[in-house]
Amino acid sequence: MTATHTRDLDGIQLGAGDHVCAFYRRPEERDGILLPYLTGGLTMGSKCTCVVDSCPPSHVLAALADIVDVDELVTSGQLEVLDSDSTYFDGGGFLPARMIEFWAHKARWEGAEPDMVVRNVGDMTWAHRDKPGVEQLAMYESELNRIIGNYPQIVLCLYDLNRCDGEMVLDVLKTHPKAMLGGMVIDNPYYLEPDDFLASRTR
């Protein structure tokens, strides 16, 4: 069974190559996006990798266990729920190139069927932590766009609006081709291609 488009988030369809930012203000809003996105992919056979920071992986796994066989999915490698310390901060600090390769590796899951679209999701509250390299968030998000189309994947980035200042929100919008707002996904008019974004940062 293939999963070329999401059909699990009400009124929302996403396809291979999409890099989407979604904003939330409360944990319930975060879970209202995250859990349907993951369960929809898992029930259709997609590989799903989720990195959380605003909650422990156990929270996500427990919530998913009410809907899918989490133990089997984790054992098979179809589902991974990880924390930011073992991913974004592996080695003690954030290195964009390392994390981009991490997502590229997850998109090349050996168990994928032809035309299967891998679903990746990052909970981006790690960017508010006092860790080396977090200031490179915007450049990382922009550079991620260069490789997303190389593999059949969707990348969803979750941002807590309560912790984002105006400058950060604008950077997020400039680096995501699509944005999830008010229960809809729109083509983001603020998006800049990676070369254009890089040029805007070096002026």
PEHU-V403775 format. One record per run of one state. SS is the DSSP state (~ for helix, > for strand, _ for the rest). FROM is the first residue (numbers start at 0). LEN is the number of residues. If there is no record, write none. Layout:
<<SS/FROM/LEN> <SS/FROM/LEN>>
//
This chain:
<<_/0/4> <>/4/1> <_/5/9> <>/14/1> <_/15/3> <>/18/6> <_/24/2> <~/26/17> <_/43/4> <>/47/5> <_/52/4> <~/56/9> <_/65/4> <~/69/7> <_/76/2> <>/78/5> <_/83/12> <~/95/12> <_/107/10> <>/117/6> <~/123/5> <_/128/5> <~/133/15> <_/148/4> <>/152/8> <~/160/3> <_/163/2> <~/165/9> <_/174/3> <>/177/4> <_/181/2> <>/183/4> <_/187/6> <~/193/9> <_/202/1>>
//
